[in-house]
Amino acid sequence: MIDHLEKESGPSIIVINASSSGIDGNTEIILKKISNDLGCRHVSLKDNTYAQLRTKISNAKGIIIGTGTYWSNYSHYLQKFLEDATDDELSEVFLGKPVALVVTNQSTGGMNVISNLMSTLNLLGCLIPPLSCILYSQSVHGSTNKDFWRIDDYKVMLHNFLQYVDDDKQLRVWDIDDENYKTKWITSIK
């Protein structure tokens, strides 16, 4: 059920809120600002599955994903989304598609989330532009210290991300086992 769509008149970019709080959390505030700036799709994984979003993701020129931090990891909604997306690994759905990340956390663990997501999304086939992620933490909220991510840093992230949205890329992939990857390979333990 795609029930949280913003205007769709802007660039073909999908903004995905993967936070467990959905539209009621901190991540939503940043993602809504980004969606409004771009005039693009804005959906919550709390209300939508990968199967429901697959066509919109495939048609999008870029993906922005936001999540909170839960015990140094991303939400269970995003975990399920990535597991289901495995069927489209290195396919036209993700291959060469730029992705940006917005991660929020109360205190710690957000960098673990960013590192894990960047490697997972890259191996799925996504392109990770430079400085295309931000981590916004309650512990630095309102700080003017330039060594901490600030709320306005999303503008730099968005600028860098957009530089890759319309780029015509000619990418190659290595062979993968796209038939037997779900095969049970442990048969017994002695």
C-alpha distance (Angstrom), angle and dihedral (degrees) to the residues before:
residue distance angle dihedral
M1 . . .
I2 3.78 . .
D3 3.77 98.9 .
H4 3.80 105.8 145.5
L5 3.79 103.9 63.5
E6 3.76 121.1 146.9
K7 3.80 123.2 -158.8
E8 3.78 113.0 -46.1
S9 3.80 99.5 -158.5
G10 3.80 96.3 100.3
P11 3.78 132.3 74.0
S12 3.78 117.6 -38.0
I13 3.79 96.0 -96.8
I14 3.77 125.8 133.3
V15 3.79 119.6 -147.1
I16 3.81 112.6 -157.5
N17 3.78 123.1 -163.1
A18 3.81 104.8 -155.1
S19 3.79 94.5 170.6
S20 3.80 117.8 128.5
S21 3.81 87.4 -129.7
G22 3.80 91.4 56.6
I23 3.79 113.1 -169.0
D24 3.81 92.2 -8.2
G25 3.82 99.2 64.0
N26 3.79 141.9 83.1
T27 3.80 94.8 -99.8
E28 3.81 88.7 58.8
I29 3.80 92.2 61.5
I30 3.81 92.2 59.2
L31 3.81 94.4 40.4
K32 3.79 92.7 49.2
K33 3.83 89.6 53.6
I34 3.82 90.2 50.2
S35 3.82 91.7 46.9
N36 3.78 91.5 49.5
D37 3.82 91.8 47.7
L38 3.80 90.4 52.0
G39 3.79 99.4 33.6
C40 3.80 89.4 -134.7
R41 3.80 143.5 133.5
H42 3.78 116.8 -60.9
V43 3.81 120.3 -172.6
S44 3.79 137.9 166.4
L45 3.80 122.8 -134.4
K46 3.77 86.7 -149.6
D47 3.83 86.2 73.6
N48 3.83 102.0 26.3
T49 3.80 137.3 53.8
Y50 3.79 129.3 -146.2
A51 3.81 89.2 -105.5
Q52 3.81 90.5 55.5
L53 3.82 92.2 48.6
R54 3.82 100.3 37.3
T55 3.82 96.6 98.1
K56 3.81 93.0 45.7
I57 3.81 90.4 49.0
S58 3.79 91.2 47.1
N59 3.82 91.3 51.2
A60 3.81 94.5 44.8
K61 3.79 121.0 96.2
G62 3.81 92.0 -146.9
I63 3.79 142.7 10.1
I64 3.79 130.0 -140.3
I65 3.80 115.2 -167.9
G66 3.77 125.8 -169.1
T67 3.79 127.8 -171.2
G68 3.74 140.6 162.4
T69 3.79 122.0 -125.1
Y70 3.78 119.6 -103.8
W71 3.81 116.8 -177.0
S72 3.84 90.2 -27.9
N73 3.79 92.2 -49.4
Y74 3.79 140.1 88.3
S75 3.78 124.8 -99.3
H76 3.79 125.2 -69.4
Y77 3.82 87.4 -118.5
L78 3.80 90.0 61.7
Q79 3.81 92.0 44.2
K80 3.81 90.5 55.4
F81 3.81 90.9 43.8
L82 3.83 91.3 54.2
E83 3.80 92.7 45.5
D84 3.81 90.5 52.6
A85 3.83 91.3 44.5
T86 3.82 89.9 59.7
D87 3.82 88.4 87.2
D88 3.83 87.0 66.4
E89 3.82 97.1 44.8
L90 3.83 110.9 148.8
S91 3.80 91.0 -2.1
E92 3.79 128.4 126.6
V93 3.81 87.9 -90.4
F94 3.83 91.4 73.3
L95 3.80 110.3 2.8
G96 3.80 110.5 122.5
K97 3.79 92.8 -11.0
P98 3.81 110.7 141.9
V99 3.78 116.4 -123.7
A100 3.80 131.4 -166.6
L101 3.79 127.3 -166.4
V102 3.78 133.6 -144.5
V103 3.81 112.9 -170.9
T104 3.78 125.7 179.9
N105 3.79 128.6 -169.3
Q106 3.77 138.8 171.7
S107 3.79 96.8 -134.8
T108 3.82 120.3 -27.9
G109 3.79 143.6 -4.1
G110 3.79 100.0 61.8
M111 3.80 95.3 112.4
N112 3.80 88.8 55.9
V113 3.79 88.3 54.9
I114 3.81 92.7 49.4
S115 3.82 93.3 47.4
N116 3.78 92.9 47.8
L117 3.80 94.1 46.0
M118 3.81 94.3 46.0
S119 3.79 92.9 53.8
T120 3.82 93.4 42.2
L121 3.81 94.3 48.1
N122 3.79 92.1 44.6
L123 3.81 91.4 53.4
L124 3.80 88.9 46.9
G125 3.82 85.2 60.4
C126 3.79 102.9 -97.7
L127 3.79 123.9 138.9
I128 3.81 115.9 -123.8
P129 3.83 109.4 -153.0
P130 3.81 118.9 -154.5
L131 3.81 115.1 -82.2
S132 3.78 90.9 3.0
C133 3.78 96.0 142.2
I134 3.76 137.0 66.1
L135 3.76 131.7 -167.5
Y136 3.76 113.9 -156.2
S137 3.78 115.9 -169.5
Q138 3.78 133.0 -168.4
S139 3.80 87.1 -135.4
V140 3.85 91.5 66.6
H141 3.82 98.9 31.3
G142 3.78 107.6 140.3
S143 3.81 94.9 9.4
T144 3.80 119.0 141.2
N145 3.82 92.4 -159.5
K146 3.81 106.0 126.1
D147 3.81 91.5 -148.4
F148 3.81 90.6 69.3
W149 3.78 126.6 68.9
R150 3.77 108.8 -102.8
I151 3.78 128.0 -158.1
D152 3.83 92.4 -105.6
D153 3.81 91.4 56.4
Y154 3.79 86.8 86.9
K155 3.83 85.4 79.8
V156 3.84 91.8 63.5
M157 3.81 90.3 44.7
L158 3.80 90.5 50.2
H159 3.82 93.5 46.5
N160 3.82 92.9 52.2
F161 3.80 92.0 44.2
L162 3.81 91.9 51.8
Q163 3.82 91.4 53.1
Y164 3.82 87.4 69.3
V165 3.81 100.3 40.3
D166 3.80 98.1 86.6
D167 3.79 98.5 27.1
D168 3.82 112.1 125.9
K169 3.79 103.3 -128.2
Q170 3.80 126.6 -170.0
L171 3.80 103.0 -160.6
R172 3.79 133.1 175.6
V173 3.80 128.2 -152.7
W174 3.79 134.0 -153.9
D175 3.78 121.4 -122.6
I176 3.77 117.2 -83.6
D177 3.78 132.3 -175.2
D178 3.78 98.6 -110.1
E179 3.80 93.8 167.6
N180 3.80 106.7 46.9
Y181 3.79 103.9 32.2
K182 3.80 91.4 110.2
T183 3.80 93.3 51.1
K184 3.78 116.2 127.8
W185 3.81 104.2 -117.1
I186 3.81 101.7 174.5
T187 3.76 106.6 74.0
S188 3.79 101.8 170.0
I189 3.77 145.7 -15.1
K190 3.80 118.8 -135.6
